[in-house]
Amino acid sequence: MKKTFTIVTFLIALSMLVAACSPAATEEPTTAPTTEPTQPPAVETTAPTAAPTETSLCPLEVEPNATITFSGWGDESEQKVYKDTIERFKAVCPDVTVNYTPIPSDFQTKLKAQMAGGTAPDVFYVDDQLMTAFAPSGQILALDDLMAQTNVSRDDFIPALLTIFTLDGKTYALPKDWGTLGLIYLPEAFADAGIPEPTDDWTWEDMRAAAKTIADKGTYGGFCMGADWARFSPFVTSNGGAFASSDFTTATLDTPEVKDMATFVNDMFKEGSLVRPADVSAGWCGEAIGKQLVAMTTEGGWMVNFMKTTYPDVVWKAVKIPSGPKTRADIIFTNGIGINAATQYPMAAAAFLFYATGRENQAEIVKTGFAYSTHPDQADLIVDPNDLAIAQGGLLPDTIVAYWGPNTGKVNDAVSQALDRIFLGDQTVDEAFAQAQAEAQTALSGQ
């Protein structure tokens, strides 16, 4: 009971924290991007529900013989999570056929082309780019009337995760999950170097010193991070920074809060304590941990079952994200699911969306370790100690939602590309982030 109370307290506090950190619903949509398209982890799958029960009936009266198409990004492991979701949904709504057509790469670009050509799926993932592209033009359905026909309420969800899919007071998508980052490490690498393992009170300087010692020993790489805005974000937030002003009108990429931490990670790269995934022949840093190539990285709760299913014999641990020069702060990610306004089967599409984002299915997904439930009353489902350690980053007072306005994706791209130019030696930190500042400001200005 004590452990359950602690986790429940965590999620309730997170609900209040994220609401405080996130903007209220305005005329512009608010959304947060994902990290999965670039580095999706492997996930343990779940068995479909065998048959509908009294509490798991089809949430809407659907059209006869409805066949809908559902699409999202992700590798085979994430696809398996939603294949299992579809199987469970079949038991609940047997009169609906769901055809799953995932798009592992360039999802946003391809979906926009499909929408323009009239061939888009009925139900699909929604991020900041797609919310901005489709909601103002009415290309995705407002869900409020359909929600009113069921027992689905906005109050069911962590508030900020829902408001990011809100425009003009209407709900255009429901959040499918959320996640944050923690410090992941291999105990064996620390034992090999003869130094203590990380703790929850570590700083980035502690991480750097340990990474340097381990890298100098030569058995493992020290700390793994690619040219990725998401993994760079906790460095910035822990220095009191962000990628844009709180009203999303001004880019803040040329500030000391950002550039000082870019210098920090670049100095680690130049001294050899930081390696990119490709430097150790890995596709992403989680894989580098699984292959026992590096000692540390920052990843999310998806590591739990990625390691369990892909590298079950490798012992790994997680602690809270390290603190920086000014504070300890993390970043929160989320994405949603929405409905094509041109669907021939809006009731069937809504039934699937409500099931996929509902408590029953969210509970099954949480069991896989893929992501955390968007329902605060399911807090006690986070039971794995590493998963819980990672999730604690979401509770930190200065943690923020990864959202910088309607053109969040372009701002994030500017950061990732700046880091890439720095690591390649093409530009200095000042040069790279001066360019990123101009690019991000153009995006925020809607140009």
C-alpha positions in Angstrom: 0.0 0.0 0.0 2.8 2.4 0.8 4.4 1.9 -2.7 1.1 2.4 -4.4 0.4 5.6 -2.5 3.7 7.0 -3.5 3.1 6.3 -7.2 -0.4 7.7 -7.0 0.9 10.8 -5.3 3.5 11.1 -8.1 0.9 11.0 -11.0 -1.5 13.4 -9.2 1.3 15.8 -8.6 2.4 15.4 -12.3 -1.1 16.3 -13.4 -0.9 19.5 -11.5 2.7 20.2 -12.6 2.1 19.6 -16.3 -1.0 21.8 -16.2 1.0 24.5 -14.6 3.8 24.2 -17.2 1.5 24.0 -20.2 -0.3 26.8 -21.9 -4.1 27.1 -21.6 -6.2 26.4 -24.6 -6.2 29.3 -27.1 -6.9 29.9 -30.7 -3.6 28.1 -31.5 -3.3 24.4 -30.9 -0.8 23.2 -28.4 1.0 19.9 -28.8 4.2 18.1 -28.0 6.2 16.1 -30.4 7.5 12.5 -30.1 10.8 10.9 -29.9 9.7 7.5 -31.1 9.9 8.1 -34.9 13.7 8.4 -34.8 14.6 5.9 -32.1 11.7 3.6 -31.4 12.4 0.9 -28.9 11.4 -2.7 -28.9 8.4 -3.5 -26.7 7.0 -6.6 -25.1 3.6 -7.3 -26.5 0.4 -8.1 -24.7 -2.2 -10.7 -25.3 -5.6 -9.5 -26.7 -8.6 -9.7 -24.6 -10.4 -13.0 -25.2 -13.9 -11.7 -25.2 -15.9 -8.6 -24.3 -17.0 -8.2 -20.7 -19.8 -6.3 -19.1 -17.4 -3.3 -18.5 -15.7 -3.5 -22.0 -18.5 -3.0 -24.5 -18.2 -1.1 -27.8 -18.2 2.6 -26.7 -20.5 3.7 -29.6 -23.2 2.3 -31.8 -21.1 1.9 -35.0 -22.0 1.8 -38.7 -22.9 -1.6 -40.1 -19.9 -3.5 -41.7 -17.5 -0.6 -41.0 -13.9 -1.0 -42.2 -11.5 1.7 -41.1 -7.7 2.3 -41.6 -5.4 3.2 -38.7 -1.9 4.6 -39.2 1.0 5.8 -37.0 4.8 5.8 -36.9 7.1 3.4 -35.1 9.1 0.3 -35.8 7.9 -3.3 -35.6 7.8 -3.4 -31.9 5.6 -0.3 -31.6 3.5 -1.6 -34.4 3.0 -4.8 -32.4 1.6 -2.8 -29.5 -1.1 -1.4 -31.7 -1.7 -4.7 -33.5 -2.5 -6.1 -30.0 -4.7 -3.0 -29.4 -6.6 -3.9 -32.6 -7.1 -7.5 -31.5 -8.5 -6.4 -28.1 -10.7 -3.9 -29.9 -12.1 -6.7 -32.1 -13.4 -8.5 -29.0 -15.1 -5.3 -27.8 -16.4 -4.0 -31.2 -16.6 -7.1 -33.4 -18.6 -5.3 -36.1 -15.6 -3.0 -36.9 -12.7 -4.1 -39.1 -9.5 -2.1 -38.5 -6.8 -2.3 -41.1 -3.4 -1.2 -39.7 -1.1 0.6 -42.2 1.9 2.0 -40.2 4.3 4.5 -41.7 7.7 4.0 -39.9 9.4 7.1 -41.4 8.5 10.5 -42.7 5.0 10.0 -41.3 4.0 13.7 -41.2 5.1 14.4 -44.8 3.4 11.2 -46.2 0.2 11.8 -44.2 -0.1 15.4 -45.5 0.3 14.1 -49.0 -2.4 11.5 -48.4 -4.7 14.1 -47.0 -4.2 16.3 -50.1 -4.9 13.3 -52.3 -7.9 12.1 -50.4 -6.3 8.8 -49.5 -5.5 9.4 -45.8 -6.4 6.8 -43.1 -9.5 7.2 -41.0 -7.6 7.3 -37.7 -4.0 8.4 -37.2 -1.4 9.7 -34.8 -1.5 13.5 -34.3 1.5 15.6 -33.2 2.2 19.3 -33.3 2.8 19.4 -37.1 -0.4 17.6 -37.9 -2.5 19.5 -35.3 -1.4 22.7 -36.9 -1.9 21.4 -40.4 -5.3 19.8 -40.0 -7.3 21.3 -37.1 -7.7 24.9 -38.2 -8.8 23.7 -41.7 -11.3 21.2 -40.2 -9.5 18.2 -41.7 -9.7 16.3 -38.5 -12.9 15.8 -36.5 -13.7 17.7 -33.4 -14.4 14.9 -30.9 -16.5 16.6 -28.3 -20.0 15.6 -29.6 -18.8 12.0 -30.0 -17.3 12.1 -26.5 -20.7 13.3 -25.2 -22.3 10.2 -26.6 -20.0 8.0 -24.5 -18.6 8.0 -21.0 -15.4 9.7 -22.3 -14.6 13.0 -20.6 -11.8 15.5 -20.8 -11.6 15.0 -17.1 -10.4 11.5 -17.7 -7.0 12.7 -18.8 -4.0 14.5 -17.4 -5.1 18.1 -18.2 -2.0 19.4 -20.1 -1.8 16.3 -22.2 -5.3 17.1 -23.5 -5.1 20.8 -23.8 -2.3 20.5 -26.4 -4.9 19.0 -28.8 -7.4 21.7 -28.2 -8.3 24.6 -30.6 -11.0 27.1 -30.0 -12.3 25.1 -27.1 -12.7 21.9 -29.2 -10.9 18.6 -28.8 -9.3 17.3 -31.9 -7.3 14.4 -30.6 -6.9 12.4 -27.4 -3.5 11.7 -25.9 -2.3 8.2 -26.4 0.7 8.2 -23.9 3.4 10.3 -22.4 7.0 9.9 -21.4 10.1 11.5 -20.0 13.8 10.8 -19.7 16.1 9.3 -17.0 19.8 8.4 -16.8 20.3 4.9 -17.9 23.5 3.0 -17.1 25.3 -0.3 -17.0 26.5 -1.3 -13.5 29.2 -3.5 -15.0 30.8 -0.4 -16.7 31.2 1.3 -13.4 32.5 -1.8 -11.7 35.0 -2.2 -14.5 36.2 1.4 -14.0 36.2 1.0 -10.2 33.9 4.0 -9.6 30.6 4.3 -7.8 27.3 4.0 -9.7 25.1 7.0 -10.4 22.6 8.2 -7.7 19.5 10.3 -7.8 21.6 13.3 -6.5 24.0 13.3 -9.4 24.8 16.4 -11.5 25.7 16.6 -15.1 29.3 17.3 -13.9 29.2 14.0 -12.0 28.0 12.2 -15.2 30.8 13.8 -17.2 33.5 12.9 -14.8 32.3 9.3 -14.7 32.0 9.1 -18.5 35.5 10.4 -18.8 36.9 7.8 -16.4 35.0 5.0 -18.1 36.0 6.2 -21.6 39.7 6.5 -20.6 39.6 2.9 -19.3 38.7 1.9 -22.9 36.3 -1.0 -22.3 33.1 1.0 -22.8 32.1 4.3 -24.3 31.2 6.9 -21.6 27.9 8.7 -22.4 25.9 8.2 -25.5 23.9 11.1 -27.1 23.2 11.9 -30.8 22.4 15.2 -32.4 18.9 15.1 -31.0 16.9 18.0 -29.6 15.0 15.7 -27.2 18.0 14.2 -25.4 19.6 17.7 -25.3 16.5 19.2 -23.7 17.2 18.2 -20.1 20.6 19.8 -20.3 18.9 23.1 -21.3 16.0 22.9 -18.8 18.5 22.1 -16.0 20.2 25.4 -16.9 17.0 27.3 -16.7 16.5 27.5 -20.4 14.0 26.6 -23.1 13.9 26.7 -26.9 11.3 29.5 -27.0 9.7 32.1 -24.8 6.7 31.1 -22.7 4.3 32.8 -25.1 5.9 31.0 -28.1 6.7 34.2 -29.9 10.5 34.4 -29.5 13.1 31.8 -30.1 15.7 31.6 -27.2 18.3 29.4 -28.8 21.1 32.0 -28.8 20.9 32.4 -25.0 23.6 31.4 -22.5 21.2 28.9 -21.0 21.2 27.0 -24.3 24.6 27.7 -25.6 26.4 26.9 -22.4 25.0 23.4 -22.3 25.7 22.9 -26.0 29.3 23.8 -25.2 29.2 21.3 -22.3 28.1 18.4 -24.5 30.5 19.4 -27.3 33.4 19.5 -24.8 32.4 16.0 -23.8 32.4 15.0 -27.4 35.8 16.5 -28.1 37.4 14.9 -25.0 35.9 11.5 -25.9 33.5 11.1 -23.0 30.5 11.5 -25.2 29.9 9.2 -28.3 27.1 9.3 -30.8 25.3 6.0 -31.6 26.9 5.6 -34.9 30.4 6.1 -33.3 29.8 2.7 -31.6 28.0 1.1 -34.5 24.5 1.3 -32.8 21.3 2.6 -34.3 20.3 4.5 -31.2 21.7 4.9 -27.7 19.3 2.4 -26.1 20.7 -0.2 -28.4 24.2 0.9 -27.4 23.3 0.1 -23.8 21.8 -3.3 -24.8 25.0 -4.2 -26.8 27.1 -3.1 -23.8 28.9 -0.6 -25.8 28.4 2.5 -23.6 28.1 3.1 -19.9 25.3 5.7 -19.9 22.7 7.5 -21.9 19.4 9.3 -21.3 16.3 7.4 -22.4 12.7 6.9 -21.4 10.5 4.2 -19.9 10.5 2.3 -23.2 13.9 0.9 -22.1 12.2 -1.4 -19.7 10.8 -3.8 -22.2 13.3 -3.0 -24.9 15.9 -4.5 -22.6 13.6 -7.3 -21.3 12.8 -8.5 -24.8 15.9 -7.7 -26.8 18.7 -8.0 -24.2 17.2 -10.0 -21.4 20.6 -11.0 -19.9 22.0 -7.5 -19.7 21.8 -5.9 -16.2 21.0 -2.2 -16.4 19.6 0.5 -14.0 18.1 3.9 -14.1 18.1 6.9 -11.9 16.5 10.3 -12.0 17.8 12.8 -14.6 20.9 14.6 -13.3 20.7 18.2 -12.1 22.4 21.1 -14.0 23.9 24.5 -13.1 20.6 26.0 -12.0 18.1 23.2 -11.3 17.1 19.6 -11.9 14.5 19.5 -14.7 13.3 17.1 -17.4 11.1 17.2 -20.5 7.7 15.6 -21.1 6.6 14.2 -24.5 3.2 13.2 -25.7 1.2 12.5 -28.9 -2.4 11.9 -29.6 -4.8 10.0 -32.0 -7.3 11.8 -34.2 -9.9 11.1 -36.8 -9.9 12.1 -40.5 -12.9 14.4 -41.0 -13.5 12.7 -44.4 -14.0 9.2 -42.9 -17.0 7.3 -44.1 -17.3 5.7 -40.7 -17.0 8.4 -38.0 -18.7 6.3 -35.3 -16.5 3.3 -35.9 -13.4 5.5 -36.0 -14.4 7.2 -32.8 -15.1 3.8 -31.1 -11.6 2.7 -32.0 -10.0 6.0 -30.9 -11.9 5.9 -27.6 -10.9 2.3 -26.9 -7.2 2.8 -27.9 -6.9 5.8 -25.5 -9.2 4.5 -22.9 -8.3 3.0 -19.5 -8.7 -0.7 -20.5 -6.3 -0.5 -23.4 -3.9 2.0 -21.6 -3.6 -0.4 -18.8 -2.5 -3.1 -21.2 0.0 -0.9 -22.9 1.5 0.3 -19.6 2.2 -3.4 -18.8 4.5 -3.5 -21.8 6.6 -0.6 -20.5 6.1 1.2 -23.8 4.7 4.4 -22.2 2.7 5.7 -19.3 -1.0 6.0 -19.1 -2.6 9.4 -19.8 -5.2 8.6 -17.0 -4.0 9.9 -13.6 -6.1 7.3 -11.8 -3.8 4.5 -13.3 -0.8 5.8 -11.5 -0.3 2.5 -9.6 0.4 0.7 -12.9 4.0 2.0 -12.9 5.7 -0.7 -10.8 9.0 -1.5 -12.4 11.7 0.3 -10.3 13.7 1.5 -13.3 10.5 2.7 -15.0 9.5 4.6 -11.9 13.0 6.1 -11.5 12.7 7.4 -15.1 9.1 8.7 -14.5 10.2 10.8 -11.5 11.6 13.3 -14.0 8.1 14.3 -14.8 7.5 15.4 -11.3 10.4 17.9 -11.0 9.1 21.4 -10.4 11.0 22.9 -13.4 10.2 20.1 -15.9 8.4 21.4 -19.0 6.3 20.0 -21.8 8.2 19.7 -25.1 6.1 22.3 -26.9 7.1 25.7 -28.4 4.0 26.6 -30.3 2.3 25.5 -33.6 5.7 25.0 -35.3 7.3 23.0 -32.6 8.7 20.5 -35.0 10.6 23.1 -37.0 12.1 24.6 -33.8 13.2 21.2 -32.6 14.7 20.4 -36.1 16.7 23.6 -35.8 18.2 22.4 -32.5 19.0 18.9 -33.8 20.6 20.3 -36.9 22.7 22.8 -34.9 24.0 20.0 -32.7 24.8 18.0 -35.8 26.8 20.8 -37.3 28.7 21.2 -34.1 29.6 17.5 -33.8 30.7 17.4 -37.4 33.0 20.4 -36.8 31.3 22.5 -39.4 30.3 25.3 -37.0 31.2 26.6 -33.6 28.5 26.6 -30.9 27.9 30.3 -31.4 27.6 29.9 -35.2 25.4 26.9 -35.0 22.9 28.4 -32.6 22.9 31.8 -34.3 21.7 29.9 -37.4 19.3 27.9 -35.3 17.9 31.0 -33.7 17.1 32.6 -37.0 15.5 29.3 -38.3 13.5 28.9 -35.1 12.4 32.5 -35.1 11.2 32.2 -38.7 9.2 29.1 -37.7 7.7 30.8 -34.6 6.7 33.8 -36.7 4.8 31.5 -39.0 6.9 32.4 -42.0 
